[in-house]
Amino acid sequence: MSPWFFACNRRFGVLRGVGFGSAARTDDGRRPLVAPLPPPTSDKAEMYKGLEAALGTPFSSDPLSPPPNPIVLVISGPSGVGKDAVIKRLLEVREGIHFVVTATSRPQRPGEIDGKDYYFVTKEEFLKMVERSELLEYALVYGDYKGIPKQQIRDYMAKDFDIVLRVDIQGAATLRSILGDSAVFIFLVAESEAALVKRLVARNTETPEMLLVRIATAKEEFKHMRKFDYVVVNAEGKLDNAVKLVESIIDAEKARVWQRKVQI
């Protein structure tokens, strides 16, 4: 007989003087075979049933790994790196993702849609949300409030959606202090400092003084990269590459043995 046969019989105690069908256990605590092994000439169906009979228990069809938990993805980075473009494309190519719509007290701009671009509320309404602890994180930005509604996250996570949050570097630091390692933090960057400045200039939406402030701010924000879990380069003209990398990060997180679990 083959070495495999003897190894299996030792494994299940058959060669330890324990007879087939016995309810006794081997001296190492393992249950012995309860029926003879099927002959090597058995077809696949007979072999399957024979192995079940030998072990005395049916093989389970349940998944060997539990279903992955929904994850919270925090995407941040300096102004001009393309956070909105990456998130928009990610939502187009991947199902089961919800981008959390931020609440803000600033006035609604032409073309913006309430509930899609932002939830527009008055300052009084926003402060009431703060008092009721309805926001995961909020900040005063240029005289107006912005915040992330908790209930929106809870509702979609209950449907097994992965959550995407877009915040600035300060907001990411706040979320890290709140969520710790239970969320996934991605730092989005351009391919170089020069490339980022060219993008900001090409937008043609700010005065030179405002551009200088944004560039100086970005230089400081680069120093926070090591506080994130992943870095993704969004190179000019290669948006899909950046999105694919974000998808790979999501897939890797879903395959973790020890799953992150967010409590909000």
C-alpha positions in Angstrom: 0.0 0.0 0.0 1.0 3.6 -0.6 2.7 5.8 2.1 -0.4 8.1 1.7 -2.6 5.2 2.9 -0.5 4.6 6.0 -0.3 8.3 6.7 -4.1 8.7 6.6 -4.6 5.6 8.7 -2.2 6.9 11.3 -3.9 10.3 11.1 -7.3 8.8 12.0 -6.0 6.1 14.3 -6.8 3.0 12.2 -3.4 1.5 12.8 -3.6 2.1 16.6 -5.7 -0.9 17.3 -9.0 0.9 17.0 -11.6 -1.0 15.0 -13.8 0.5 12.3 -17.1 1.7 13.6 -15.8 2.2 17.1 -17.0 5.3 19.0 -13.7 5.4 20.8 -11.1 8.0 20.1 -7.4 7.6 19.4 -4.8 8.3 22.1 -4.2 11.8 20.6 -7.9 12.7 20.8 -8.7 12.3 17.0 -11.8 10.4 16.0 -11.0 7.1 14.1 -12.5 6.1 10.8 -16.0 4.7 11.2 -16.1 2.8 7.9 -13.5 1.4 5.5 -12.0 3.7 2.9 -13.5 3.4 -0.6 -11.5 1.3 -3.0 -9.2 3.2 -5.5 -11.3 1.9 -8.4 -14.4 3.9 -7.2 -15.8 6.6 -9.5 -15.9 10.2 -8.3 -19.4 10.0 -6.8 -18.6 6.7 -4.9 -15.3 8.1 -3.7 -17.0 11.2 -2.4 -19.7 9.2 -0.5 -17.1 6.7 0.7 -14.9 9.4 2.2 -17.9 10.9 4.0 -18.8 7.5 5.3 -15.2 6.8 6.4 -15.2 10.1 8.4 -18.7 9.6 9.7 -19.8 13.1 8.8 -21.0 14.8 5.5 -18.8 17.4 3.9 -20.2 20.9 4.3 -21.0 23.2 1.4 -20.8 26.3 3.6 -18.1 28.9 2.6 -14.9 28.2 4.4 -14.3 32.0 4.9 -17.0 34.3 6.4 -18.4 37.0 4.2 -16.2 40.2 4.3 -17.3 43.1 6.3 -18.3 46.4 4.6 -15.3 48.8 4.7 -15.1 52.5 5.2 -12.6 54.1 2.7 -11.3 57.5 3.5 -9.8 59.2 0.5 -7.8 62.4 1.1 -5.0 64.4 -0.5 -3.9 67.9 -1.4 -6.1 70.1 -3.5 -5.8 69.4 -7.2 -4.9 65.7 -7.1 -8.2 64.6 -8.5 -10.1 63.2 -5.5 -13.5 63.9 -7.1 -12.4 62.4 -10.5 -11.1 59.2 -8.9 -14.3 58.7 -6.7 -16.6 59.4 -9.6 -14.9 56.9 -11.8 -14.8 54.3 -9.0 -18.6 54.6 -8.5 -19.0 54.1 -12.3 -16.9 50.9 -12.5 -17.6 49.2 -9.1 -20.9 48.1 -7.6 -21.8 48.1 -3.9 -20.1 51.4 -3.1 -21.8 54.4 -1.6 -20.2 57.9 -1.6 -21.3 59.8 1.5 -22.9 63.1 0.7 -21.6 65.8 3.0 -23.9 68.2 4.8 -22.9 71.9 4.5 -24.2 75.3 5.6 -22.9 77.1 2.6 -25.3 78.4 -0.1 -26.2 76.2 -3.0 -24.4 77.1 -6.2 -25.9 77.1 -9.7 -25.9 73.6 -11.1 -25.6 71.9 -7.7 -28.2 69.3 -6.7 -29.3 69.0 -3.1 -28.8 65.5 -1.9 -26.3 64.6 -4.6 -23.6 67.2 -4.4 -24.3 68.2 -0.8 -27.1 68.3 1.7 -27.7 72.0 2.0 -28.8 73.2 5.4 -28.8 76.5 7.3 -26.2 77.2 10.0 -28.9 76.8 12.6 -29.9 73.4 11.3 -26.2 72.3 11.1 -25.5 73.3 14.7 -28.6 71.3 15.8 -27.1 68.3 14.0 -23.9 68.8 16.0 -25.9 69.0 19.2 -27.7 65.8 18.4 -24.4 64.1 17.7 -25.6 63.2 14.1 -22.2 64.0 12.5 -19.2 61.7 12.4 -16.9 64.6 11.7 -17.4 68.3 11.0 -15.3 71.5 10.5 -15.7 75.2 9.8 -14.3 75.9 6.4 -14.0 79.4 5.1 -16.9 80.5 7.4 -19.2 77.6 6.5 -19.7 74.2 8.1 -19.2 70.8 6.5 -19.9 67.5 8.1 -20.4 63.8 7.5 -23.8 62.4 8.5 -23.6 59.2 10.6 -27.0 57.8 9.7 -26.2 57.8 6.0 -23.2 55.6 6.7 -25.2 53.2 9.0 -28.0 52.8 6.5 -25.7 51.8 3.6 -23.4 49.6 5.7 -26.5 47.7 6.8 -27.1 47.0 3.1 -23.5 45.7 2.8 -22.3 48.7 0.9 -18.7 49.8 1.2 -18.5 53.5 2.2 -16.3 56.2 0.6 -15.5 59.4 2.4 -13.8 62.3 0.8 -12.1 64.7 3.2 -9.2 67.1 3.4 -6.0 66.2 5.3 -7.3 67.8 8.5 -10.6 65.9 8.2 -8.6 62.6 7.7 -6.7 63.3 10.9 -9.9 63.8 12.8 -11.4 60.6 11.3 -8.3 58.6 12.2 -8.7 59.7 15.8 -12.3 58.6 15.7 -12.1 55.4 13.7 -8.6 54.4 14.4 -7.5 51.3 12.3 -11.1 50.3 11.6 -11.2 52.3 8.4 -8.9 52.3 5.3 -7.1 55.6 4.7 -5.8 56.4 1.2 -3.6 59.3 0.4 -4.0 60.5 -3.2 -1.1 62.3 -4.9 -0.1 63.6 -8.3 3.0 62.1 -9.9 5.2 65.0 -8.8 5.1 68.4 -7.1 5.6 70.1 -10.5 2.7 68.1 -12.0 0.4 69.2 -9.2 1.3 72.9 -9.6 0.6 72.7 -13.3 -2.8 71.2 -12.6 -3.6 74.0 -10.2 -2.5 76.6 -12.7 -4.5 75.0 -15.5 -7.7 75.2 -13.5 -7.5 79.0 -13.8 -9.9 79.4 -10.9 -7.7 81.3 -8.4 -5.6 84.4 -8.2 -1.8 84.0 -7.9 -2.1 84.7 -4.2 -4.6 82.0 -3.7 -2.5 79.6 -5.8 0.5 80.3 -3.6 -1.6 79.5 -0.5 -2.8 76.2 -2.0 0.7 75.2 -3.0 2.2 76.0 0.4 -0.6 74.1 2.0 0.0 71.1 -0.3 3.7 71.1 0.7 2.8 70.7 4.3 0.1 68.1 3.6 2.7 65.9 1.8 4.3 65.4 5.2 1.2 63.6 6.5 1.4 60.8 3.9 3.0 58.3 6.3 -0.1 58.5 8.5 -2.2 56.8 5.8 -2.5 53.1 5.0 -2.0 53.4 1.3 -0.8 56.0 -1.3 -2.3 56.1 -4.8 -0.7 58.1 -7.6 -3.2 59.8 -9.9 -1.0 60.6 -12.8 -2.1 63.0 -15.6 -4.1 61.0 -18.2 -4.0 57.8 -16.2 -7.1 58.1 -14.1 -8.1 54.4 -14.8 -4.8 53.2 -13.4 -5.4 55.1 -10.1 -9.0 53.7 -9.9 -7.8 50.1 -10.5 -5.3 50.5 -7.7 -8.0 51.7 -5.4 -10.1 48.7 -6.4 -7.1 46.4 -5.7 -6.9 47.9 -2.2 -10.6 47.2 -1.6 -10.1 43.6 -2.9 -7.1 43.1 -0.6 -9.0 44.5 2.4 -11.9 42.1 1.6 -9.4 39.2 1.7 -7.9 40.0 5.1 -8.1 37.2 7.6 -8.7 39.7 10.4 -11.4 42.0 9.0 -11.7 45.6 9.9 -15.0 46.4 11.6 -16.3 49.9 11.9 -18.7 50.9 14.7 -20.5 54.2 14.0 
